[in-house]
Amino acid sequence: MAFDFSFDGSECVTCGGKCCTGESGYIFVNIDEMLKISDFLNISFDKFTQTYVKKVGYRFSFLEKKSTDGNACVFFDDETKKCLIYEVRPKQCIDFPFWEGYKRENIDEKTLKELYELCKGVKCLKKF
Ligand code: SF4
């Protein structure tokens, strides 16, 4: 399927973490992802979950902290404005901004414009 847009992950370097800060929310993470991240951080799985994770119903989410932009994911570095675990970030972060309501296959002209505002990694291939 061909899309009218693409995504350029290199823009994350200069975006300042729009998807990691702001209003409070959930950053869901599964067991496999947590194992990978604890390995990456070189700490035990138990230590990792006790330090960075909370239970939300039957799921797990990263903790949040206060930042200059409101709330931030516990792994967002406020000084560098970057994710400290970018290489092993969970799928929810990788999929941003193509979340509910913005699924790639359902994006029309209106939502594409909204996405473009939301995330500079989204590249429109079409002129409006
Ligand atoms: S894990 Fe990284 S990319 Fe995901 S919300 Fe936290 S800081 Fe942002």
Backbone and ligand atoms as CSV (ligand in chain L), in Angstrom:
chain,resi,resn,atom,element,x,y,z
A,1,MET,N,N,0.849,-1.199,0.000
A,1,MET,CA,C,0.000,0.000,0.000
A,1,MET,C,C,0.888,1.254,0.000
A,2,ALA,N,N,0.569,2.181,-0.876
A,2,ALA,CA,C,1.364,3.420,-0.935
A,2,ALA,C,C,0.718,4.496,-0.062
A,3,PHE,N,N,1.529,5.252,0.648
A,3,PHE,CA,C,1.019,6.311,1.508
A,3,PHE,C,C,1.426,7.673,0.957
A,4,ASP,N,N,0.686,8.711,1.409
A,4,ASP,CA,C,1.021,10.083,1.010
A,4,ASP,C,C,2.032,10.699,1.969
A,5,PHE,N,N,2.644,9.876,2.779
A,5,PHE,CA,C,3.576,10.396,3.770
A,5,PHE,C,C,4.634,9.345,4.073
A,6,SER,N,N,5.696,9.813,4.706
A,6,SER,CA,C,6.709,8.884,5.185
A,6,SER,C,C,7.127,9.366,6.568
A,7,PHE,N,N,8.029,8.657,7.202
A,7,PHE,CA,C,8.478,9.067,8.526
A,7,PHE,C,C,9.999,9.092,8.543
A,8,ASP,N,N,10.543,10.207,9.024
A,8,ASP,CA,C,11.991,10.356,9.092
A,8,ASP,C,C,12.420,10.417,10.565
A,9,GLY,N,N,12.911,9.297,11.082
A,9,GLY,CA,C,13.287,9.180,12.490
A,9,GLY,C,C,14.452,10.082,12.886
A,10,SER,N,N,15.200,10.572,11.911
A,10,SER,CA,C,16.342,11.428,12.258
A,10,SER,C,C,15.865,12.768,12.840
A,11,GLU,N,N,14.601,13.122,12.605
A,11,GLU,CA,C,14.054,14.368,13.155
A,11,GLU,C,C,13.924,14.297,14.683
A,12,CYS,N,N,13.882,13.082,15.254
A,12,CYS,CA,C,13.763,12.915,16.716
A,12,CYS,C,C,14.939,13.585,17.426
A,13,VAL,N,N,16.066,13.664,16.762
A,13,VAL,CA,C,17.272,14.220,17.375
A,13,VAL,C,C,17.088,15.685,17.758
A,14,THR,N,N,16.319,16.427,16.955
A,14,THR,CA,C,16.172,17.863,17.224
A,14,THR,C,C,14.755,18.264,17.647
A,15,CYS,N,N,13.861,17.323,17.824
A,15,CYS,CA,C,12.463,17.672,18.131
A,15,CYS,C,C,12.286,18.165,19.556
A,16,GLY,N,N,13.140,17.732,20.478
A,16,GLY,CA,C,13.014,18.170,21.870
A,16,GLY,C,C,12.069,17.309,22.680
A,17,GLY,N,N,11.611,16.217,22.118
A,17,GLY,CA,C,10.821,15.261,22.897
A,17,GLY,C,C,9.353,15.584,23.045
A,18,LYS,N,N,8.729,16.086,21.974
A,18,LYS,CA,C,7.285,16.389,22.042
A,18,LYS,C,C,6.458,15.177,22.468
A,19,CYS,N,N,6.867,14.001,22.064
A,19,CYS,CA,C,6.071,12.810,22.382
A,19,CYS,C,C,6.438,12.220,23.731
A,20,CYS,N,N,7.409,12.801,24.418
A,20,CYS,CA,C,7.858,12.242,25.702
A,20,CYS,C,C,7.496,13.147,26.861
A,21,THR,N,N,6.957,14.339,26.572
A,21,THR,CA,C,6.674,15.335,27.614
A,21,THR,C,C,5.274,15.906,27.428
A,22,GLY,N,N,4.856,16.704,28.414
A,22,GLY,CA,C,3.558,17.382,28.304
A,22,GLY,C,C,2.573,16.844,29.316
A,23,GLU,N,N,1.362,16.581,28.833
A,23,GLU,CA,C,0.326,16.061,29.737
A,23,GLU,C,C,0.700,14.676,30.239
A,24,SER,N,N,0.171,14.371,31.426
A,24,SER,CA,C,0.428,13.051,31.988
A,24,SER,C,C,-0.215,11.980,31.107
A,25,GLY,N,N,0.420,10.837,31.007
A,25,GLY,CA,C,-0.136,9.758,30.188
A,25,GLY,C,C,0.535,8.454,30.517
A,26,TYR,N,N,0.272,7.469,29.699
A,26,TYR,CA,C,0.886,6.161,29.928
A,26,TYR,C,C,1.872,5.839,28.827
A,27,ILE,N,N,2.983,5.254,29.224
A,27,ILE,CA,C,3.953,4.746,28.256
A,27,ILE,C,C,4.004,3.244,28.507
A,28,PHE,N,N,3.136,2.536,27.783
A,28,PHE,CA,C,3.008,1.106,28.042
A,28,PHE,C,C,4.205,0.328,27.520
A,29,VAL,N,N,4.539,-0.694,28.277
A,29,VAL,CA,C,5.723,-1.490,27.961
A,29,VAL,C,C,5.413,-2.947,28.334
A,30,ASN,N,N,5.855,-3.879,27.504
A,30,ASN,CA,C,5.572,-5.278,27.830
A,30,ASN,C,C,6.811,-5.961,28.440
A,31,ILE,N,N,6.644,-7.206,28.833
A,31,ILE,CA,C,7.710,-7.915,29.541
A,31,ILE,C,C,8.973,-8.040,28.674
A,32,ASP,N,N,8.810,-8.414,27.410
A,32,ASP,CA,C,9.979,-8.565,26.529
A,32,ASP,C,C,10.733,-7.237,26.403
A,33,GLU,N,N,9.970,-6.161,26.270
A,33,GLU,CA,C,10.603,-4.841,26.150
A,33,GLU,C,C,11.340,-4.486,27.442
A,34,MET,N,N,10.717,-4.803,28.581
A,34,MET,CA,C,11.372,-4.483,29.857
A,34,MET,C,C,12.657,-5.297,30.041
A,35,LEU,N,N,12.635,-6.550,29.584
A,35,LEU,CA,C,13.854,-7.377,29.672
A,35,LEU,C,C,14.972,-6.763,28.824
A,36,LYS,N,N,14.621,-6.328,27.648
A,36,LYS,CA,C,15.578,-5.718,26.719
A,36,LYS,C,C,16.159,-4.429,27.328
A,37,ILE,N,N,15.270,-3.616,27.900
A,37,ILE,CA,C,15.710,-2.319,28.445
A,37,ILE,C,C,16.571,-2.524,29.699
A,38,SER,N,N,16.188,-3.458,30.549
A,38,SER,CA,C,17.010,-3.690,31.752
A,38,SER,C,C,18.395,-4.196,31.352
A,39,ASP,N,N,18.446,-5.013,30.324
A,39,ASP,CA,C,19.742,-5.476,29.781
A,39,ASP,C,C,20.559,-4.292,29.279
A,40,PHE,N,N,19.890,-3.433,28.517
A,40,PHE,CA,C,20.533,-2.244,27.953
A,40,PHE,C,C,21.099,-1.360,29.066
A,41,LEU,N,N,20.345,-1.247,30.167
A,41,LEU,CA,C,20.789,-0.410,31.289
A,41,LEU,C,C,21.721,-1.156,32.236
A,42,ASN,N,N,21.878,-2.435,31.950
A,42,ASN,CA,C,22.767,-3.278,32.745
A,42,ASN,C,C,22.333,-3.354,34.218
A,43,ILE,N,N,21.033,-3.461,34.425
A,43,ILE,CA,C,20.513,-3.670,35.772
A,43,ILE,C,C,19.565,-4.874,35.751
A,44,SER,N,N,19.300,-5.431,36.912
A,44,SER,CA,C,18.446,-6.624,36.951
A,44,SER,C,C,17.009,-6.236,36.584
A,45,PHE,N,N,16.273,-7.220,36.133
A,45,PHE,CA,C,14.878,-7.005,35.764
A,45,PHE,C,C,14.096,-6.497,36.983
A,46,ASP,N,N,14.343,-7.102,38.154
A,46,ASP,CA,C,13.631,-6.687,39.378
A,46,ASP,C,C,13.919,-5.226,39.718
A,47,LYS,N,N,15.184,-4.887,39.673
A,47,LYS,CA,C,15.580,-3.509,39.988
A,47,LYS,C,C,14.929,-2.541,38.989
A,48,PHE,N,N,14.925,-2.943,37.729
A,48,PHE,CA,C,14.342,-2.112,36.681
A,48,PHE,C,C,12.857,-1.845,36.947
A,49,THR,N,N,12.110,-2.913,37.214
A,49,THR,CA,C,10.661,-2.737,37.407
A,49,THR,C,C,10.365,-1.949,38.680
A,50,GLN,N,N,11.171,-2.170,39.721
A,50,GLN,CA,C,10.942,-1.429,40.973
A,50,GLN,C,C,11.254,0.058,40.818
A,51,THR,N,N,12.178,0.376,39.948
A,51,THR,CA,C,12.643,1.762,39.826
A,51,THR,C,C,11.876,2.573,38.781
A,52,TYR,N,N,11.454,1.930,37.691
A,52,TYR,CA,C,10.953,2.706,36.552
A,52,TYR,C,C,9.517,2.397,36.112
A,53,VAL,N,N,8.895,1.393,36.711
A,53,VAL,CA,C,7.633,0.902,36.152
A,53,VAL,C,C,6.511,0.903,37.190
A,54,LYS,N,N,5.297,1.210,36.717
A,54,LYS,CA,C,4.125,1.050,37.582
A,54,LYS,C,C,3.122,0.135,36.875
A,55,LYS,N,N,2.262,-0.472,37.682
A,55,LYS,CA,C,1.253,-1.363,37.129
A,55,LYS,C,C,-0.001,-0.535,36.856
A,56,VAL,N,N,-0.577,-0.698,35.687
A,56,VAL,CA,C,-1.820,-0.006,35.333
A,56,VAL,C,C,-2.794,-1.095,34.894
A,57,GLY,N,N,-3.699,-1.472,35.782
A,57,GLY,CA,C,-4.582,-2.605,35.489
A,57,GLY,C,C,-3.720,-3.840,35.317
A,58,TYR,N,N,-3.849,-4.492,34.188
A,58,TYR,CA,C,-3.035,-5.683,33.927
A,58,TYR,C,C,-1.827,-5.365,33.037
A,59,ARG,N,N,-1.566,-4.060,32.867
A,59,ARG,CA,C,-0.439,-3.649,32.012
A,59,ARG,C,C,0.616,-2.910,32.821
A,60,PHE,N,N,1.718,-2.582,32.175
A,60,PHE,CA,C,2.809,-1.856,32.830
A,60,PHE,C,C,3.092,-0.571,32.065
A,61,SER,N,N,3.428,0.469,32.826
A,61,SER,CA,C,3.754,1.755,32.197
A,61,SER,C,C,4.986,2.336,32.881
A,62,PHE,N,N,5.771,3.088,32.146
A,62,PHE,CA,C,6.897,3.787,32.767
A,62,PHE,C,C,6.378,4.861,33.719
A,63,LEU,N,N,7.135,5.144,34.754
A,63,LEU,CA,C,6.804,6.242,35.649
A,63,LEU,C,C,7.028,7.556,34.909
A,64,GLU,N,N,6.475,8.629,35.488
A,64,GLU,CA,C,6.699,9.962,34.933
A,64,GLU,C,C,7.429,10.808,35.965
A,65,LYS,N,N,7.985,11.894,35.502
A,65,LYS,CA,C,8.640,12.839,36.409
A,65,LYS,C,C,8.271,14.249,35.954
A,66,LYS,N,N,8.546,15.228,36.809
A,66,LYS,CA,C,8.289,16.616,36.430
A,66,LYS,C,C,9.399,17.072,35.485
A,67,SER,N,N,9.050,17.873,34.507
A,67,SER,CA,C,10.073,18.408,33.609
A,67,SER,C,C,9.728,19.853,33.295
A,68,THR,N,N,10.591,20.518,32.578
A,68,THR,CA,C,10.336,21.918,32.232
A,68,THR,C,C,9.116,22.042,31.311
A,69,ASP,N,N,8.743,20.959,30.638
A,69,ASP,CA,C,7.590,20.981,29.736
A,69,ASP,C,C,6.359,20.316,30.375
A,70,GLY,N,N,6.317,20.260,31.696
A,70,GLY,CA,C,5.181,19.620,32.371
A,70,GLY,C,C,5.608,18.289,32.941
A,71,ASN,N,N,5.005,17.235,32.429
A,71,ASN,CA,C,5.412,15.881,32.828
A,71,ASN,C,C,6.311,15.303,31.752
A,72,ALA,N,N,7.122,14.357,32.191
A,72,ALA,CA,C,7.967,13.688,31.204
A,72,ALA,C,C,8.112,12.222,31.580
A,73,CYS,N,N,8.364,11.420,30.595
A,73,CYS,CA,C,8.688,10.016,30.830
A,73,CYS,C,C,9.951,9.966,31.681
A,74,VAL,N,N,10.011,8.976,32.551
A,74,VAL,CA,C,11.161,8.837,33.437
A,74,VAL,C,C,12.480,8.694,32.656
A,75,PHE,N,N,12.399,8.285,31.395
A,75,PHE,CA,C,13.618,8.115,30.589
A,75,PHE,C,C,13.940,9.308,29.693
A,76,PHE,N,N,13.180,10.383,29.879
A,76,PHE,CA,C,13.475,11.570,29.073
A,76,PHE,C,C,14.491,12.434,29.816
A,77,ASP,N,N,15.561,12.766,29.151
A,77,ASP,CA,C,16.605,13.593,29.764
A,77,ASP,C,C,16.291,15.066,29.477
A,78,ASP,N,N,15.937,15.777,30.537
A,78,ASP,CA,C,15.509,17.165,30.379
A,78,ASP,C,C,16.633,18.082,29.879
A,79,GLU,N,N,17.859,17.719,30.152
A,79,GLU,CA,C,18.975,18.575,29.715
A,79,GLU,C,C,19.256,18.430,28.231
A,80,THR,N,N,19.398,17.194,27.787
A,80,THR,CA,C,19.709,16.970,26.369
A,80,THR,C,C,18.448,16.927,25.512
A,81,LYS,N,N,17.270,16.806,26.181
A,81,LYS,CA,C,15.981,16.675,25.487
A,81,LYS,C,C,15.936,15.419,24.628
A,82,LYS,N,N,16.515,14.365,25.152
A,82,LYS,CA,C,16.537,13.111,24.395
A,82,LYS,C,C,16.141,11.926,25.267
A,83,CYS,N,N,15.743,10.864,24.605
A,83,CYS,CA,C,15.397,9.619,25.293
A,83,CYS,C,C,16.680,8.883,25.671
A,84,LEU,N,N,16.752,8.457,26.924
A,84,LEU,CA,C,17.968,7.775,27.385
A,84,LEU,C,C,18.015,6.309,26.949
A,85,ILE,N,N,16.883,5.812,26.461
A,85,ILE,CA,C,16.852,4.401,26.029
A,85,ILE,C,C,16.364,4.303,24.582
A,86,TYR,N,N,16.646,5.316,23.793
A,86,TYR,CA,C,16.079,5.436,22.435
A,86,TYR,C,C,16.247,4.147,21.614
A,87,GLU,N,N,17.412,3.540,21.709
A,87,GLU,CA,C,17.706,2.340,20.893
A,87,GLU,C,C,16.793,1.164,21.243
A,88,VAL,N,N,16.285,1.157,22.491
A,88,VAL,CA,C,15.459,0.025,22.935
A,88,VAL,C,C,14.094,0.498,23.457
A,89,ARG,N,N,13.650,1.650,23.010
A,89,ARG,CA,C,12.369,2.189,23.484
A,89,ARG,C,C,11.233,1.246,23.076
A,90,PRO,N,N,10.135,1.285,23.868
A,90,PRO,CA,C,9.028,0.367,23.577
A,90,PRO,C,C,8.282,0.676,22.277
A,91,LYS,N,N,7.487,-0.291,21.839
A,91,LYS,CA,C,6.769,-0.163,20.568
A,91,LYS,C,C,5.868,1.075,20.551
A,92,GLN,N,N,5.251,1.369,21.698
A,92,GLN,CA,C,4.372,2.553,21.743
A,92,GLN,C,C,5.125,3.804,21.298
A,93,CYS,N,N,6.388,3.911,21.706
A,93,CYS,CA,C,7.194,5.084,21.336
A,93,CYS,C,C,7.613,5.007,19.869
A,94,ILE,N,N,7.952,3.808,19.430
A,94,ILE,CA,C,8.360,3.641,18.029
A,94,ILE,C,C,7.195,3.986,17.099
A,95,ASP,N,N,5.985,3.604,17.501
A,95,ASP,CA,C,4.808,3.806,16.648
A,95,ASP,C,C,4.332,5.254,16.591
A,96,PHE,N,N,4.716,6.066,17.602
A,96,PHE,CA,C,4.258,7.456,17.590
A,96,PHE,C,C,4.706,8.127,16.290
A,97,PRO,N,N,3.915,8.938,15.613
A,97,PRO,CA,C,2.581,9.410,15.981
A,97,PRO,C,C,1.438,8.615,15.363
A,98,PHE,N,N,1.707,7.395,14.932
A,98,PHE,CA,C,0.660,6.633,14.233
A,98,PHE,C,C,-0.142,5.792,15.221
A,99,TRP,N,N,-0.757,6.476,16.188
A,99,TRP,CA,C,-1.565,5.812,17.207
A,99,TRP,C,C,-3.021,5.772,16.787
A,100,GLU,N,N,-3.867,5.361,17.745
A,100,GLU,CA,C,-5.316,5.301,17.541
A,100,GLU,C,C,-5.809,6.592,16.882
A,101,GLY,N,N,-6.600,6.488,15.868
A,101,GLY,CA,C,-7.112,7.674,15.176
A,101,GLY,C,C,-6.160,8.128,14.074
A,102,TYR,N,N,-4.929,7.685,14.157
A,102,TYR,CA,C,-3.925,8.074,13.160
A,102,TYR,C,C,-3.247,6.838,12.560
A,103,LYS,N,N,-3.999,5.776,12.453
A,103,LYS,CA,C,-3.447,4.560,11.868
A,103,LYS,C,C,-3.064,4.840,10.413
A,104,ARG,N,N,-1.891,4.371,10.032
A,104,ARG,CA,C,-1.368,4.689,8.702
A,104,ARG,C,C,-2.380,4.468,7.586
A,105,GLU,N,N,-3.110,3.344,7.678
A,105,GLU,CA,C,-4.009,3.000,6.578
A,105,GLU,C,C,-5.273,3.862,6.529
A,106,ASN,N,N,-5.552,4.616,7.647
A,106,ASN,CA,C,-6.789,5.419,7.676
A,106,ASN,C,C,-6.537,6.917,7.558
A,107,ILE,N,N,-5.314,7.317,7.312
A,107,ILE,CA,C,-5.007,8.741,7.347
A,107,ILE,C,C,-5.499,9.457,6.087
A,108,ASP,N,N,-6.328,10.481,6.343
A,108,ASP,CA,C,-6.809,11.289,5.228
A,108,ASP,C,C,-6.093,12.649,5.265
A,109,GLU,N,N,-6.484,13.543,4.396
A,109,GLU,CA,C,-5.810,14.833,4.292
A,109,GLU,C,C,-5.837,15.618,5.611
A,110,LYS,N,N,-7.003,15.598,6.299
A,110,LYS,CA,C,-7.163,16.353,7.541
A,110,LYS,C,C,-6.228,15.788,8.624
A,111,THR,N,N,-6.251,14.497,8.815
A,111,THR,CA,C,-5.414,13.914,9.875
A,111,THR,C,C,-3.929,14.028,9.519
A,112,LEU,N,N,-3.633,13.994,8.257
A,112,LEU,CA,C,-2.229,14.142,7.852
A,112,LEU,C,C,-1.703,15.528,8.224
A,113,LYS,N,N,-2.543,16.537,8.042
A,113,LYS,CA,C,-2.152,17.904,8.430
A,113,LYS,C,C,-1.941,17.981,9.934
A,114,GLU,N,N,-2.836,17.350,10.704
A,114,GLU,CA,C,-2.718,17.336,12.166
A,114,GLU,C,C,-1.420,16.650,12.598
A,115,LEU,N,N,-1.152,15.534,11.972
A,115,LEU,CA,C,0.057,14.779,12.296
A,115,LEU,C,C,1.315,15.579,12.012
A,116,TYR,N,N,1.275,16.288,10.917
A,116,TYR,CA,C,2.406,17.097,10.469
A,116,TYR,C,C,2.747,18.151,11.522
A,117,GLU,N,N,1.695,18.716,12.159
A,117,GLU,CA,C,1.878,19.695,13.234
A,117,GLU,C,C,2.446,19.040,14.485
A,118,LEU,N,N,1.972,17.840,14.731
A,118,LEU,CA,C,2.285,17.112,15.958
A,118,LEU,C,C,3.721,16.597,15.979
A,119,CYS,N,N,4.210,16.198,14.845
A,119,CYS,CA,C,5.487,15.494,14.806
A,119,CYS,C,C,6.237,15.848,13.534
A,120,LYS,N,N,7.413,16.452,13.698
A,120,LYS,CA,C,8.126,16.888,12.484
A,120,LYS,C,C,8.808,15.745,11.732
A,121,GLY,N,N,8.716,14.543,12.317
A,121,GLY,CA,C,9.245,13.369,11.616
A,121,GLY,C,C,8.332,12.929,10.475
A,122,VAL,N,N,7.070,13.382,10.537
A,122,VAL,CA,C,6.120,13.021,9.480
A,122,VAL,C,C,6.411,13.882,8.259
A,123,LYS,N,N,6.624,13.236,7.150
A,123,LYS,CA,C,6.927,13.971,5.915
A,123,LYS,C,C,5.800,13.755,4.909
A,124,CYS,N,N,5.144,14.861,4.554
A,124,CYS,CA,C,4.067,14.768,3.569
A,124,CYS,C,C,4.684,14.655,2.184
A,125,LEU,N,N,4.198,13.727,1.417
A,125,LEU,CA,C,4.705,13.575,0.056
A,125,LEU,C,C,3.771,14.283,-0.932
A,126,LYS,N,N,2.698,14.834,-0.343
A,126,LYS,CA,C,1.670,15.443,-1.178
A,126,LYS,C,C,1.594,16.934,-0.829
A,127,LYS,N,N,1.329,17.756,-1.805
A,127,LYS,CA,C,1.165,19.190,-1.562
A,127,LYS,C,C,-0.302,19.464,-1.263
A,128,PHE,N,N,-0.560,20.299,-0.223
A,128,PHE,CA,C,-1.959,20.664,0.097
A,128,PHE,C,C,-2.278,22.035,-0.483
L,1,SF4,S1,S,10.852,5.691,26.446
L,1,SF4,FE1,FE,11.994,7.294,25.429
L,1,SF4,S2,S,10.823,7.705,23.523
L,1,SF4,FE2,FE,9.447,6.631,24.954
L,1,SF4,S3,S,8.327,8.252,26.046
L,1,SF4,FE3,FE,10.144,7.646,27.281
L,1,SF4,S4,S,11.728,9.126,26.712
L,1,SF4,FE4,FE,10.156,9.191,25.113
